[in-house]
């Protein structure tokens, strides 16, 4: 994918929130298309990737790490559990549950990471080095709106 310089087919809205949502949908669709051969959605890939870094982990803790609410996390975990990619076990406290990757989950993550790396490289090439750095700065700044 070549660096885009100056041609943007849609005019921006005066609403920053709408522009961010549009960009998010476009980037999500871009990643979904590249991840399609893995059978994972970008939200599922993200969940598996975060889980890999902190497993075994309680659901509440994983939600905090991912910066999403428990309801969304539980909804996103369901198809991964059904596919045998993650396992939910009782924690040390009988009221808590811990999540781990299964062997199939680790394999799916490994395979999807190759595709995710391609998506990352393509997006960085599209933005160019300067815009990529500026994008990272702005995203961190926007995320800091809600600590």
N, C-alpha and C positions, 0 to 999 in steps of 0.2 A: 504494500500500500504506500503510495507516494504522499509526501508532505502536502497538505492542503494549504494554499496560500492565497487568501483573498476571495475565493468563490464559496459562497454559502447560499444554498438554494432557498432557504426560508428566512424571512425577516424576523429579527428578535422581537419579542413582546416587550412592552414597557415594564412588565411584571417580572422581577428577578426570579421569584419563586417558580413561575411558569417556565421560564427559560431553563432553570436548573432541572425541573421535572422532565422537560423535553429532552435535554441532554442525557439525563439518566436513562430514559427509555431507549434512546438511540444506542447508548453504550451497552446497555443490557442486551438489546437485540443483537448487537455486534458479537458480544461474548457468547450468547446462546447459540448463534449460528456456528461459531467455531467449536464450541464444546459439544455440539449435537452428536458427533460420532461416539462420544463417551457415554451417552445416555443420561448425563447429569445436567441439571439446570445450574445457572451461575449461583443461585442461592444455595443449592445443595453442595456444590463444589466448595463454596465459602464455609459452609458449616463443617464439612469434612476436614478442610484445611485447618480451621481453628481448632477443631477437636483433636487433630493429630498433634498439635502443639501443647495441649494442656491435659490430655487424657491420663487416667480416668478423671472425670470432672462431674460435679453436680450440675443439674440443669440450670439452676439459678446462677451459678458461677459462669457457665458457658454463655448464658444470655448477657451477663455483664461484660465479658470479654468481647463478645460480638457487637455489643451496644445495640441490642434489640430486646424487645419485651419477651417474657416467658411464653405468652400465648403464640406469638409468631414463631418462636423457636420450636415449641411443641408441634405446631402445624407443619413446619418444615422438616421435623424429624420423622414424622409418620411414614412418608414414602421410603425414606432411607431405612427405617426399621423393617418395613414390609419387604424391602428388597434384600434384606440381610446384610446391609452395609454398616449398620451400627447396632449396638446392643445396649439395652437399658437394664441395669442391674439394681438390686436394692443396695443402698449405701450402708455405712456403719450404723447410722441412725435409721430405724425401720421406716421413718416417714420420708427419708430422702432417697433419691435415685441417682445413680451415676451412669454416665454414658461412656462407651468405649467404641473404638473402631473394630470391626471384625477383620478377618483376613481378606474377605471379599471387598470390604470397604477400603482397606489399604491398597489393594490392587487397583480398584476403581479410581482412587485418588492419584496413584502413580500414573495411570494411563491418562487421566484427565489433565494432570499437571503439564504434560507435554503440549497439549492443546492450549491450555491456559497461557503457557509461556509464549506460544505463537501469537495469541491474542494480545498479550502485553506488548510484545515486540512490534506488532503491527500498529497498535495504537500510539506507541511512542514514536514510531516512524511517521505516522500521520500527523501528529502534533508538532514534531520537530523537537530538538533538544531544549531550546529556550522556552517554548510554550509548555513542554512537559514539566520543567522546573516550576514555572509560574503556576501551572495547574495544581501541582502538589501543594504549593504554598497556599493557594486560595482554598483548596479543599480542607486543609488542616485548620485554616482560619474559620471557615464556615462551620465545621464540626464543633469548634470551640464555642459556638453560640449557646449550645446546650451541654454543660459539663457532664 
